[in-house]
């Protein structure tokens, strides 16, 4: 284990380690900016399925109590090291205790420690995605200055999130009449919904069929999704819609940080007729409320108005998030060749036109 201590005068102590601290999981449940991707189960699965990936945890403590943290997955490609906090476009970046008296100072303390590691590893690039921060905790939340300084650029995105405070029944009762009618249609068509990890291969086949239309999308292998669903912490659950006994659609819901996230899905073309997908989201909402989660995250929509409308129709509201594109910590010929190839690939993709990489309505 690689473990270093860096004392911060009077208040914070920074640490770095290769395994989640003993109090990591319990702390994440109420940490601002936390999500399922920071859970040990997700990161252990990443390391197990991709053996060359390396995960590190940076933490800040006030005394013995965790005040903040950030985790990163490092990988090597073409001889270059890349850092992602976290992989697969999930939220990472700095997380802070919800009750910390000065959250900005915690993020500011984590940033230089992270930057020192980036420089020591000569990281060629990557990103850190900061999850939406509760408006009640920080009303004027935006990109963090200390983390913006680590980046060559900051992109603002938008996720749609359902506030679960009123409870599932109250949320559904307040939906537009057409939305409630759509939920009833699945019932009339005889759609049943249950948790069923054994149906993952069937849902994955639907997903692969859909992914053929998503330019540039690299499908997740079945082994990775199976490892998530089989993890003993049960933070990943597969909800499945069936009609006449046959699998029609499924969604993978991952929990962490007081939030359930509809992260992955696959659906047969026939599911459009029965409207089984909205009913899956409804069940995810009910399960999240039963588990005591405060939010149901439906993810980003890639700027697709049709998809945004669908999420709003289910009670979700837009919330911003930020992606810090880490500037390179090396500039040798290997990196310059890679940068040229990458720019050429991006130009080719832009000439192909925008891709619909969102799975919810495909």
Buried (B, 14 or more C-beta within 10 A) or exposed (E): EEEEEBEBEEBBBBBBBEBBBEEBBEBBBEBBBBBBBBBBBBBBBBBEBBEEBBBBBBBBBBEEEBBBBBBBBBBEEEEBBBBBBBBBBBBBBBBBBBEBEBBBBBBBBBBBBBBBBBEEBBBBBBBBBBBBBBEEBBEEBEBBEBBBEBBEEBEEBBBBBBEBEBEBEEBBEEBEEEBEEBBEBBEEBEBBBEBBBEBBEBBBBBBEBBBEEBEEBEEBEBEBBBBBBEBEEEBBBBBBBBBEEEBBBBBBBBBBBBBBBBBBBBBBEEBBEBBBBBBBBBBBBBBBBEEEBBBBBBBBBBEBEEBBEBBBBBBBEBBBBBBBBBBBBBEEEEBEEBBEEEEEEEEEEEEEEEEBBBBBBB
